[in-house]
Amino acid sequence: MALKPPPPPWEVLQQVGELLGGSGLGSEMDKSARALAQSALARLDVVSREEFDAQAEILQRTRARVEQLEQELEQLGRELEGISSSD
């Protein structure tokens, strides 16, 4: 029997909020949970989505350039073989 994965944290917080109703304790827990989550994320080594997208674009251009250079090198190798064999 497979175990069901735990629900995401935001669902747990929502359920806790529903159980507590409109009491001030719920909003205080929400603030504390958000502060804890922000603190945990701040310690992680992450980049912004914009930086990720910029780096992905650079990588895509670099790969295209490498493929182009590989094709040119292959062509030059064939030309060199042709020159060597005609001697």
PDB file as gemmi writes it, atoms N, CA and C in Angstrom:
CRYST1    1.000    1.000    1.000  90.00  90.00  90.00 P 1                      
ATOM      1  N   MET A   1       0.849  -1.181   0.000  1.00  0.00           N  
ATOM      2  CA  MET A   1       0.000   0.000   0.000  1.00  0.00           C  
ATOM      3  C   MET A   1       0.893   1.242   0.000  1.00  0.00           C  
ATOM      4  N   ALA A   2       0.720   2.102  -1.001  1.00  0.00           N  
ATOM      5  CA  ALA A   2       1.535   3.303  -1.118  1.00  0.00           C  
ATOM      6  C   ALA A   2       1.021   4.386  -0.176  1.00  0.00           C  
ATOM      7  N   LEU A   3       1.957   5.110   0.401  1.00  0.00           N  
ATOM      8  CA  LEU A   3       1.587   6.208   1.281  1.00  0.00           C  
ATOM      9  C   LEU A   3       1.241   7.435   0.452  1.00  0.00           C  
ATOM     10  N   LYS A   4       0.252   8.153   0.892  1.00  0.00           N  
ATOM     11  CA  LYS A   4      -0.143   9.378   0.218  1.00  0.00           C  
ATOM     12  C   LYS A   4       0.842  10.477   0.618  1.00  0.00           C  
ATOM     13  N   PRO A   5       1.349  11.247  -0.362  1.00  0.00           N  
ATOM     14  CA  PRO A   5       2.298  12.311  -0.005  1.00  0.00           C  
ATOM     15  C   PRO A   5       1.589  13.380   0.828  1.00  0.00           C  
ATOM     16  N   PRO A   6       2.353  14.068   1.665  1.00  0.00           N  
ATOM     17  CA  PRO A   6       1.734  15.105   2.499  1.00  0.00           C  
ATOM     18  C   PRO A   6       1.262  16.265   1.630  1.00  0.00           C  
ATOM     19  N   PRO A   7       0.243  16.979   2.105  1.00  0.00           N  
ATOM     20  CA  PRO A   7      -0.242  18.123   1.317  1.00  0.00           C  
ATOM     21  C   PRO A   7       0.777  19.247   1.337  1.00  0.00           C  
ATOM     22  N   PRO A   8       0.705  20.134   0.342  1.00  0.00           N  
ATOM     23  CA  PRO A   8       1.616  21.282   0.326  1.00  0.00           C  
ATOM     24  C   PRO A   8       1.397  22.164   1.554  1.00  0.00           C  
ATOM     25  N   PRO A   9       2.420  22.886   1.966  1.00  0.00           N  
ATOM     26  CA  PRO A   9       2.308  23.708   3.183  1.00  0.00           C  
ATOM     27  C   PRO A   9       1.176  24.718   3.131  1.00  0.00           C  
ATOM     28  N   TRP A  10       0.925  25.312   1.962  1.00  0.00           N  
ATOM     29  CA  TRP A  10      -0.131  26.322   1.892  1.00  0.00           C  
ATOM     30  C   TRP A  10      -1.500  25.717   2.163  1.00  0.00           C  
ATOM     31  N   GLU A  11      -1.699  24.441   1.777  1.00  0.00           N  
ATOM     32  CA  GLU A  11      -2.969  23.785   2.072  1.00  0.00           C  
ATOM     33  C   GLU A  11      -3.105  23.531   3.564  1.00  0.00           C  
ATOM     34  N   VAL A  12      -2.026  23.151   4.198  1.00  0.00           N  
ATOM     35  CA  VAL A  12      -2.051  22.919   5.642  1.00  0.00           C  
ATOM     36  C   VAL A  12      -2.387  24.214   6.362  1.00  0.00           C  
ATOM     37  N   LEU A  13      -1.742  25.315   5.947  1.00  0.00           N  
ATOM     38  CA  LEU A  13      -2.016  26.610   6.576  1.00  0.00           C  
ATOM     39  C   LEU A  13      -3.461  27.032   6.358  1.00  0.00           C  
ATOM     40  N   GLN A  14      -3.983  26.752   5.176  1.00  0.00           N  
ATOM     41  CA  GLN A  14      -5.374  27.099   4.895  1.00  0.00           C  
ATOM     42  C   GLN A  14      -6.315  26.295   5.790  1.00  0.00           C  
ATOM     43  N   GLN A  15      -6.025  25.003   5.949  1.00  0.00           N  
ATOM     44  CA  GLN A  15      -6.865  24.173   6.808  1.00  0.00           C  
ATOM     45  C   GLN A  15      -6.801  24.622   8.259  1.00  0.00           C  
ATOM     46  N   VAL A  16      -5.613  24.990   8.725  1.00  0.00           N  
ATOM     47  CA  VAL A  16      -5.472  25.478  10.097  1.00  0.00           C  
ATOM     48  C   VAL A  16      -6.259  26.767  10.263  1.00  0.00           C  
ATOM     49  N   GLY A  17      -6.174  27.641   9.267  1.00  0.00           N  
ATOM     50  CA  GLY A  17      -6.925  28.893   9.315  1.00  0.00           C  
ATOM     51  C   GLY A  17      -8.420  28.669   9.371  1.00  0.00           C  
ATOM     52  N   GLU A  18      -8.897  27.681   8.610  1.00  0.00           N  
ATOM     53  CA  GLU A  18     -10.322  27.362   8.622  1.00  0.00           C  
ATOM     54  C   GLU A  18     -10.742  26.816   9.982  1.00  0.00           C  
ATOM     55  N   LEU A  19      -9.880  25.994  10.592  1.00  0.00           N  
ATOM     56  CA  LEU A  19     -10.201  25.438  11.909  1.00  0.00           C  
ATOM     57  C   LEU A  19     -10.256  26.522  12.980  1.00  0.00           C  
ATOM     58  N   LEU A  20      -9.369  27.514  12.872  1.00  0.00           N  
ATOM     59  CA  LEU A  20      -9.325  28.574  13.869  1.00  0.00           C  
ATOM     60  C   LEU A  20     -10.404  29.620  13.654  1.00  0.00           C  
ATOM     61  N   GLY A  21     -10.987  29.620  12.483  1.00  0.00           N  
ATOM     62  CA  GLY A  21     -12.050  30.582  12.204  1.00  0.00           C  
ATOM     63  C   GLY A  21     -11.508  31.985  12.085  1.00  0.00           C  
ATOM     64  N   GLY A  22     -12.274  32.950  12.527  1.00  0.00           N  
ATOM     65  CA  GLY A  22     -11.904  34.344  12.376  1.00  0.00           C  
ATOM     66  C   GLY A  22     -11.114  34.890  13.544  1.00  0.00           C  
ATOM     67  N   SER A  23     -10.610  34.031  14.414  1.00  0.00           N  
ATOM     68  CA  SER A  23      -9.888  34.530  15.581  1.00  0.00           C  
ATOM     69  C   SER A  23      -8.581  35.191  15.169  1.00  0.00           C  
ATOM     70  N   GLY A  24      -8.088  36.066  16.008  1.00  0.00           N  
ATOM     71  CA  GLY A  24      -6.825  36.752  15.748  1.00  0.00           C  
ATOM     72  C   GLY A  24      -5.651  35.803  15.738  1.00  0.00           C  
ATOM     73  N   LEU A  25      -5.834  34.651  16.358  1.00  0.00           N  
ATOM     74  CA  LEU A  25      -4.759  33.654  16.401  1.00  0.00           C  
ATOM     75  C   LEU A  25      -4.424  33.165  14.999  1.00  0.00           C  
ATOM     76  N   GLY A  26      -5.431  33.025  14.147  1.00  0.00           N  
ATOM     77  CA  GLY A  26      -5.205  32.559  12.775  1.00  0.00           C  
ATOM     78  C   GLY A  26      -4.343  33.521  11.991  1.00  0.00           C  
ATOM     79  N   SER A  27      -4.631  34.813  12.084  1.00  0.00           N  
ATOM     80  CA  SER A  27      -3.836  35.778  11.338  1.00  0.00           C  
ATOM     81  C   SER A  27      -2.427  35.870  11.905  1.00  0.00           C  
ATOM     82  N   GLU A  28      -2.300  35.709  13.209  1.00  0.00           N  
ATOM     83  CA  GLU A  28      -0.967  35.721  13.835  1.00  0.00           C  
ATOM     84  C   GLU A  28      -0.152  34.510  13.375  1.00  0.00           C  
ATOM     85  N   MET A  29      -0.805  33.350  13.291  1.00  0.00           N  
ATOM     86  CA  MET A  29      -0.116  32.147  12.794  1.00  0.00           C  
ATOM     87  C   MET A  29       0.283  32.340  11.335  1.00  0.00           C  
ATOM     88  N   ASP A  30      -0.599  32.982  10.566  1.00  0.00           N  
ATOM     89  CA  ASP A  30      -0.308  33.222   9.156  1.00  0.00           C  
ATOM     90  C   ASP A  30       0.928  34.109   9.019  1.00  0.00           C  
ATOM     91  N   LYS A  31       0.998  35.160   9.800  1.00  0.00           N  
ATOM     92  CA  LYS A  31       2.159  36.060   9.760  1.00  0.00           C  
ATOM     93  C   LYS A  31       3.427  35.313  10.155  1.00  0.00           C  
ATOM     94  N   SER A  32       3.324  34.506  11.201  1.00  0.00           N  
ATOM     95  CA  SER A  32       4.501  33.749  11.659  1.00  0.00           C  
ATOM     96  C   SER A  32       4.943  32.740  10.607  1.00  0.00           C  
ATOM     97  N   ALA A  33       3.980  32.066   9.992  1.00  0.00           N  
ATOM     98  CA  ALA A  33       4.315  31.069   8.967  1.00  0.00           C  
ATOM     99  C   ALA A  33       4.966  31.744   7.761  1.00  0.00           C  
ATOM    100  N   ARG A  34       4.444  32.901   7.371  1.00  0.00           N  
ATOM    101  CA  ARG A  34       5.037  33.626   6.237  1.00  0.00           C  
ATOM    102  C   ARG A  34       6.458  34.080   6.556  1.00  0.00           C  
ATOM    103  N   ALA A  35       6.661  34.570   7.771  1.00  0.00           N  
ATOM    104  CA  ALA A  35       7.998  35.009   8.170  1.00  0.00           C  
ATOM    105  C   ALA A  35       8.966  33.832   8.179  1.00  0.00           C  
ATOM    106  N   LEU A  36       8.493  32.685   8.663  1.00  0.00           N  
ATOM    107  CA  LEU A  36       9.334  31.487   8.692  1.00  0.00           C  
ATOM    108  C   LEU A  36       9.675  31.035   7.273  1.00  0.00           C  
ATOM    109  N   ALA A  37       8.692  31.057   6.393  1.00  0.00           N  
ATOM    110  CA  ALA A  37       8.930  30.650   4.999  1.00  0.00           C  
ATOM    111  C   ALA A  37       9.906  31.603   4.316  1.00  0.00           C  
ATOM    112  N   GLN A  38       9.733  32.904   4.522  1.00  0.00           N  
ATOM    113  CA  GLN A  38      10.648  33.878   3.917  1.00  0.00           C  
ATOM    114  C   GLN A  38      12.065  33.702   4.445  1.00  0.00           C  
ATOM    115  N   SER A  39      12.188  33.406   5.722  1.00  0.00           N  
ATOM    116  CA  SER A  39      13.504  33.187   6.312  1.00  0.00           C  
ATOM    117  C   SER A  39      14.166  31.951   5.705  1.00  0.00           C  
ATOM    118  N   ALA A  40      13.386  30.890   5.547  1.00  0.00           N  
ATOM    119  CA  ALA A  40      13.932  29.655   4.967  1.00  0.00           C  
ATOM    120  C   ALA A  40      14.349  29.885   3.515  1.00  0.00           C  
ATOM    121  N   LEU A  41      13.539  30.602   2.760  1.00  0.00           N  
ATOM    122  CA  LEU A  41      13.874  30.872   1.358  1.00  0.00           C  
ATOM    123  C   LEU A  41      15.095  31.767   1.239  1.00  0.00           C  
ATOM    124  N   ALA A  42      15.257  32.687   2.158  1.00  0.00           N  
ATOM    125  CA  ALA A  42      16.401  33.592   2.114  1.00  0.00           C  
ATOM    126  C   ALA A  42      17.714  32.837   2.303  1.00  0.00           C  
ATOM    127  N   ARG A  43      17.669  31.730   3.028  1.00  0.00           N  
ATOM    128  CA  ARG A  43      18.894  30.952   3.264  1.00  0.00           C  
ATOM    129  C   ARG A  43      19.248  30.060   2.086  1.00  0.00           C  
ATOM    130  N   LEU A  44      18.290  29.811   1.197  1.00  0.00           N  
ATOM    131  CA  LEU A  44      18.548  28.963   0.040  1.00  0.00           C  
ATOM    132  C   LEU A  44      19.327  29.729  -1.008  1.00  0.00           C  
ATOM    133  N   ASP A  45      20.098  29.001  -1.789  1.00  0.00           N  
ATOM    134  CA  ASP A  45      20.875  29.595  -2.871  1.00  0.00           C  
ATOM    135  C   ASP A  45      20.029  29.534  -4.137  1.00  0.00           C  
ATOM    136  N   VAL A  46      19.158  30.519  -4.320  1.00  0.00           N  
ATOM    137  CA  VAL A  46      18.247  30.539  -5.460  1.00  0.00           C  
ATOM    138  C   VAL A  46      18.454  31.822  -6.256  1.00  0.00           C  
ATOM    139  N   VAL A  47      17.998  31.793  -7.505  1.00  0.00           N  
ATOM    140  CA  VAL A  47      18.058  32.971  -8.357  1.00  0.00           C  
ATOM    141  C   VAL A  47      16.636  33.367  -8.737  1.00  0.00           C  
ATOM    142  N   SER A  48      16.487  34.594  -9.175  1.00  0.00           N  
ATOM    143  CA  SER A  48      15.170  35.064  -9.599  1.00  0.00           C  
ATOM    144  C   SER A  48      14.806  34.413 -10.933  1.00  0.00           C  
ATOM    145  N   ARG A  49      13.537  34.444 -11.249  1.00  0.00           N  
ATOM    146  CA  ARG A  49      13.063  33.889 -12.512  1.00  0.00           C  
ATOM    147  C   ARG A  49      13.682  34.644 -13.685  1.00  0.00           C  
ATOM    148  N   GLU A  50      13.827  35.963 -13.533  1.00  0.00           N  
ATOM    149  CA  GLU A  50      14.409  36.772 -14.595  1.00  0.00           C  
ATOM    150  C   GLU A  50      15.860  36.357 -14.861  1.00  0.00           C  
ATOM    151  N   GLU A  51      16.620  36.144 -13.790  1.00  0.00           N  
ATOM    152  CA  GLU A  51      18.019  35.722 -13.949  1.00  0.00           C  
ATOM    153  C   GLU A  51      18.094  34.329 -14.576  1.00  0.00           C  
ATOM    154  N   PHE A  52      17.201  33.433 -14.155  1.00  0.00           N  
ATOM    155  CA  PHE A  52      17.171  32.090 -14.724  1.00  0.00           C  
ATOM    156  C   PHE A  52      16.880  32.152 -16.222  1.00  0.00           C  
ATOM    157  N   ASP A  53      15.868  32.946 -16.598  1.00  0.00           N  
ATOM    158  CA  ASP A  53      15.513  33.066 -18.011  1.00  0.00           C  
ATOM    159  C   ASP A  53      16.655  33.666 -18.826  1.00  0.00           C  
ATOM    160  N   ALA A  54      17.333  34.666 -18.259  1.00  0.00           N  
ATOM    161  CA  ALA A  54      18.460  35.281 -18.960  1.00  0.00           C  
ATOM    162  C   ALA A  54      19.578  34.264 -19.165  1.00  0.00           C  
ATOM    163  N   GLN A  55      19.885  33.485 -18.150  1.00  0.00           N  
ATOM    164  CA  GLN A  55      20.943  32.477 -18.270  1.00  0.00           C  
ATOM    165  C   GLN A  55      20.539  31.370 -19.239  1.00  0.00           C  
ATOM    166  N   ALA A  56      19.260  31.003 -19.252  1.00  0.00           N  
ATOM    167  CA  ALA A  56      18.787  29.975 -20.188  1.00  0.00           C  
ATOM    168  C   ALA A  56      18.927  30.465 -21.626  1.00  0.00           C  
ATOM    169  N   GLU A  57      18.645  31.742 -21.860  1.00  0.00           N  
ATOM    170  CA  GLU A  57      18.792  32.317 -23.198  1.00  0.00           C  
ATOM    171  C   GLU A  57      20.262  32.334 -23.623  1.00  0.00           C  
ATOM    172  N   ILE A  58      21.148  32.700 -22.710  1.00  0.00           N  
ATOM    173  CA  ILE A  58      22.584  32.702 -23.006  1.00  0.00           C  
ATOM    174  C   ILE A  58      23.052  31.287 -23.332  1.00  0.00           C  
ATOM    175  N   LEU A  59      22.589  30.318 -22.568  1.00  0.00           N  
ATOM    176  CA  LEU A  59      22.962  28.926 -22.810  1.00  0.00           C  
ATOM    177  C   LEU A  59      22.471  28.458 -24.173  1.00  0.00           C  
ATOM    178  N   GLN A  60      21.256  28.844 -24.536  1.00  0.00           N  
ATOM    179  CA  GLN A  60      20.712  28.450 -25.835  1.00  0.00           C  
ATOM    180  C   GLN A  60      21.556  29.034 -26.977  1.00  0.00           C  
ATOM    181  N   ARG A  61      21.934  30.307 -26.867  1.00  0.00           N  
ATOM    182  CA  ARG A  61      22.776  30.929 -27.897  1.00  0.00           C  
ATOM    183  C   ARG A  61      24.151  30.262 -27.946  1.00  0.00           C  
ATOM    184  N   THR A  62      24.696  29.932 -26.775  1.00  0.00           N  
ATOM    185  CA  THR A  62      26.012  29.295 -26.721  1.00  0.00           C  
ATOM    186  C   THR A  62      25.971  27.919 -27.375  1.00  0.00           C  
ATOM    187  N   ARG A  63      24.917  27.152 -27.087  1.00  0.00           N  
ATOM    188  CA  ARG A  63      24.788  25.825 -27.713  1.00  0.00           C  
ATOM    189  C   ARG A  63      24.693  25.939 -29.230  1.00  0.00           C  
ATOM    190  N   ALA A  64      23.921  26.914 -29.705  1.00  0.00           N  
ATOM    191  CA  ALA A  64      23.789  27.100 -31.150  1.00  0.00           C  
ATOM    192  C   ALA A  64      25.143  27.448 -31.769  1.00  0.00           C  
ATOM    193  N   ARG A  65      25.900  28.279 -31.086  1.00  0.00           N  
ATOM    194  CA  ARG A  65      27.224  28.676 -31.593  1.00  0.00           C  
ATOM    195  C   ARG A  65      28.177  27.483 -31.598  1.00  0.00           C  
ATOM    196  N   VAL A  66      28.126  26.663 -30.563  1.00  0.00           N  
ATOM    197  CA  VAL A  66      28.981  25.469 -30.505  1.00  0.00           C  
ATOM    198  C   VAL A  66      28.636  24.529 -31.655  1.00  0.00           C  
ATOM    199  N   GLU A  67      27.344  24.329 -31.918  1.00  0.00           N  
ATOM    200  CA  GLU A  67      26.943  23.463 -33.029  1.00  0.00           C  
ATOM    201  C   GLU A  67      27.447  24.017 -34.355  1.00  0.00           C  
ATOM    202  N   GLN A  68      27.343  25.334 -34.525  1.00  0.00           N  
ATOM    203  CA  GLN A  68      27.829  25.971 -35.753  1.00  0.00           C  
ATOM    204  C   GLN A  68      29.334  25.759 -35.895  1.00  0.00           C  
ATOM    205  N   LEU A  69      30.086  25.957 -34.829  1.00  0.00           N  
ATOM    206  CA  LEU A  69      31.541  25.779 -34.885  1.00  0.00           C  
ATOM    207  C   LEU A  69      31.912  24.316 -35.132  1.00  0.00           C  
ATOM    208  N   GLU A  70      31.147  23.381 -34.563  1.00  0.00           N  
ATOM    209  CA  GLU A  70      31.413  21.965 -34.817  1.00  0.00           C  
ATOM    210  C   GLU A  70      31.218  21.635 -36.293  1.00  0.00           C  
ATOM    211  N   GLN A  71      30.173  22.208 -36.907  1.00  0.00           N  
ATOM    212  CA  GLN A  71      29.932  21.972 -38.331  1.00  0.00           C  
ATOM    213  C   GLN A  71      31.057  22.576 -39.180  1.00  0.00           C  
ATOM    214  N   GLU A  72      31.492  23.778 -38.829  1.00  0.00           N  
ATOM    215  CA  GLU A  72      32.594  24.406 -39.562  1.00  0.00           C  
ATOM    216  C   GLU A  72      33.869  23.587 -39.423  1.00  0.00           C  
ATOM    217  N   LEU A  73      34.156  23.092 -38.232  1.00  0.00           N  
ATOM    218  CA  LEU A  73      35.342  22.283 -38.003  1.00  0.00           C  
ATOM    219  C   LEU A  73      35.277  20.981 -38.800  1.00  0.00           C  
ATOM    220  N   GLU A  74      34.102  20.385 -38.841  1.00  0.00           N  
ATOM    221  CA  GLU A  74      33.925  19.160 -39.609  1.00  0.00           C  
ATOM    222  C   GLU A  74      34.166  19.436 -41.098  1.00  0.00           C  
ATOM    223  N   GLN A  75      33.639  20.550 -41.589  1.00  0.00           N  
ATOM    224  CA  GLN A  75      33.833  20.929 -42.996  1.00  0.00           C  
ATOM    225  C   GLN A  75      35.314  21.169 -43.287  1.00  0.00           C  
ATOM    226  N   LEU A  76      35.995  21.886 -42.406  1.00  0.00           N  
ATOM    227  CA  LEU A  76      37.427  22.131 -42.593  1.00  0.00           C  
ATOM    228  C   LEU A  76      38.210  20.825 -42.578  1.00  0.00           C  
ATOM    229  N   GLY A  77      37.821  19.897 -41.717  1.00  0.00           N  
ATOM    230  CA  GLY A  77      38.483  18.589 -41.674  1.00  0.00           C  
ATOM    231  C   GLY A  77      38.316  17.838 -42.977  1.00  0.00           C  
ATOM    232  N   ARG A  78      37.103  17.887 -43.547  1.00  0.00           N  
ATOM    233  CA  ARG A  78      36.880  17.222 -44.840  1.00  0.00           C  
ATOM    234  C   ARG A  78      37.708  17.880 -45.939  1.00  0.00           C  
ATOM    235  N   GLU A  79      37.771  19.215 -45.922  1.00  0.00           N  
ATOM    236  CA  GLU A  79      38.570  19.924 -46.921  1.00  0.00           C  
ATOM    237  C   GLU A  79      40.044  19.567 -46.780  1.00  0.00           C  
ATOM    238  N   LEU A  80      40.544  19.470 -45.554  1.00  0.00           N  
ATOM    239  CA  LEU A  80      41.928  19.118 -45.322  1.00  0.00           C  
ATOM    240  C   LEU A  80      42.238  17.707 -45.782  1.00  0.00           C  
ATOM    241  N   GLU A  81      41.293  16.793 -45.544  1.00  0.00           N  
ATOM    242  CA  GLU A  81      41.469  15.417 -46.033  1.00  0.00           C  
ATOM    243  C   GLU A  81      41.512  15.384 -47.556  1.00  0.00           C  
ATOM    244  N   GLY A  82      40.658  16.217 -48.177  1.00  0.00           N  
ATOM    245  CA  GLY A  82      40.659  16.292 -49.649  1.00  0.00           C  
ATOM    246  C   GLY A  82      41.960  16.819 -50.192  1.00  0.00           C  
ATOM    247  N   ILE A  83      42.530  17.808 -49.544  1.00  0.00           N  
ATOM    248  CA  ILE A  83      43.810  18.369 -49.976  1.00  0.00           C  
ATOM    249  C   ILE A  83      44.917  17.340 -49.771  1.00  0.00           C  
ATOM    250  N   SER A  84      44.903  16.649 -48.637  1.00  0.00           N  
ATOM    251  CA  SER A  84      45.941  15.652 -48.324  1.00  0.00           C  
ATOM    252  C   SER A  84      45.879  14.475 -49.285  1.00  0.00           C  
ATOM    253  N   SER A  85      44.706  14.025 -49.643  1.00  0.00           N  
ATOM    254  CA  SER A  85      44.584  12.859 -50.519  1.00  0.00           C  
ATOM    255  C   SER A  85      44.879  13.190 -51.977  1.00  0.00           C  
ATOM    256  N   SER A  86      44.769  14.443 -52.380  1.00  0.00           N  
ATOM    257  CA  SER A  86      45.051  14.808 -53.772  1.00  0.00           C  
ATOM    258  C   SER A  86      46.547  15.009 -54.009  1.00  0.00           C  
ATOM    259  N   ASP A  87      47.351  15.052 -52.961  1.00  0.00           N  
ATOM    260  CA  ASP A  87      48.812  15.215 -53.117  1.00  0.00           C  
ATOM    261  C   ASP A  87      49.493  13.975 -53.525  1.00  0.00           C  
TER     262      ASP A  87                                                      
END                                                                             
